[in-house]
Amino acid sequence: MGFLTRSKETAPCTVTISHRFEELSAHVKFNNGAVVNPGDTVEVHGSEIMAPYGEVVSEDRTATITRASKLEQLWTRATGDFEFMELCEFSFSEEVLS
């Protein structure tokens, strides 16, 4: 991986989808221990996974990890905090919560 070039790698993974009242989530765990760094992108291959309400579904899949270039990693680390702040919504009210 160079300063301006990206690289790709394929990794086996386990996709877990939870569709319960307590939790609505999707997680990908790489079975070969691969780590995703800032700026990297992950594409999981295969058809859509649908979990019926109240269940947790796990499937083994293959994923392609596109590694960010060194420049992209530096940019993501430098600007990541600003993008996170866009997700936060702040509200100020004169009411006192009891």
Secondary structure, 3 states (H helix, E strand, C coil): CCCCCCEEEEEEEEEEEEECCCCEEEEEEECCCCCCCCCCEEEECCCCCCCCCCEEEEEEEEEEEEECCHHHHHHHHHHHHHHHHHHCCCCCCCCCCC
